[in-house]
Amino acid sequence: MDKLKVLVACEESQRVCTAFRELGHEAYSCDIIEPSGGHPEWHILGDALEVLDKSRNGRPIFTMSYDVINLSDKWDIIIAHPPCTYLSAAGAVRLYDSNHQIKDYERYKKGVLAAEFFKAFLNADCEHIAVENPVPLKCYALPKYTQIIQPYFFGDPWKKKTCLWLKGLPPLQPDNIVQSKGYWIGAHGRDKAPYGMIKGFRDQKTRSKTFEGIARAMAEQWSTYVLSERER
C-alpha cells in the first residue's frame, strides 16, 4: 500500500496522527506543546505555520526525536485543529453585551488573529485539507463549513457539535451510529449524562481532544479517498 504523508496540526493528543499510523501511513502531529499521545518520535514541537512555511520552501522539518521528515513534494493531507477559544460561538456572551455590541475589544482582536491562523490552514498549499472547529462567531467571517458531525455518529456516545471545513476531501460518512449519553461539554438542561454533568466539568485540554471514533473515521475514509484518487 502507498503511504500518505499526513500533517495533523495543533494536535497534542495524537489521536488522529495515531489513527493514520495504525493504517500504515506516515503521519505527524504538530503543536507548541509536547504530546500526551506517547509518541514524541511522531511529533513536531513548534508553530504549525512555521512547519507549513518549511514545507513550502523545502526546508528540513524535525520531530522531537530529531528524525528529519523528508517531503519530496507536498503533504498528501493536512488536518488542522486550530484553537477555538476566541472563535467559538459559545464565547458570544464574553464578546457581546446585551445589545449585541462588542464589549471586549481585546478579545475581539485576539479573535481576528485566531481567524487569520485558521484561514492559513484552509489556504495551505495542499490538495486535501480538513480544518476542525466548533460553530464560529459570524463576526470573524470564516468561510461556511462543509459539514457538522457528532461523536455519536462514529461510536463515541456523546454530543459535541463539530464543524469541518474541507478542501479536496469528501464529507465524513457516519459509520457507527450509537445512542448518545448526553452533551460532552456543559449542562444544557436536557439530555445530560446519567451521572450528571456540570458546565466546565471537563478542562479545556480534555475538551479539545478528538474523539477516537472521529479520528478513526478520518484516517479510514480520507486515506481511502486520496489513495483511490491516485489510481484514477
C-alpha positions, 0 to 999 in steps of 0.5 A, a space after each residue: 500500500 502507498 503511504 500518505 504523508 499526513 500533517 495533523 496540526 495543533 494536535 497534542 493528543 495524537 489521536 488522529 496522527 495515531 489513527 493514520 499510523 495504525 493504517 500504515 501511513 506516515 503521519 505527524 502531529 504538530 503543536 507548541 506543546 509536547 504530546 500526551 499521545 506517547 509518541 514524541 518520535 511522531 511529533 513536531 514541537 513548534 508553530 504549525 505555520 512555521 512547519 507549513 512555511 518549511 514545507 513550502 520552501 523545502 526546508 528540513 522539518 524535525 520531530 522531537 526525536 530529531 528524525 528529519 521528515 523528508 517531503 519530496 513534494 507536498 503533504 498528501 493531507 493536512 488536518 488542522 485543529 486550530 484553537 477555538 477559544 476566541 472563535 467559538 460561538 459559545 464565547 458570544 456572551 464574553 464578546 457581546 453585551 446585551 445589545 449585541 455590541 462588542 464589549 471586549 475589544 481585546 478579545 475581539 482582536 485576539 479573535 481576528 488573529 485566531 481567524 487569520 491562523 485558521 484561514 492559513 490552514 484552509 489556504 495551505 498549499 495542499 490538495 486535501 485539507 480538513 480544518 476542525 472547529 466548533 460553530 464560529 462567531 459570524 463576526 470573524 467571517 470564516 468561510 461556511 463549513 462543509 459539514 457538522 458531525 457528532 461523536 455519536 455518529 462514529 461510536 463515541 456516545 456523546 454530543 459535541 457539535 463539530 464543524 469541518 471545513 474541507 478542501 479536496 476531501 469528501 464529507 465524513 460518512 457516519 459509520 457507527 451510529 450509537 445512542 448518545 449519553 448526553 452533551 460532552 461539554 456543559 449542562 444544557 438542561 436536557 439530555 445530560 449524562 446519567 451521572 450528571 454533568 456540570 458546565 466546565 466539568 471537563 478542562 479545556 485540554 480534555 475538551 479539545 481532544 478528538 474523539 477516537 471514533 472521529 479520528 478513526 473515521 478520518 484516517 479510514 475514509 480520507 486515506 481511502 479517498 486520496 489513495 483511490 484518487 491516485 489510481 484514477 
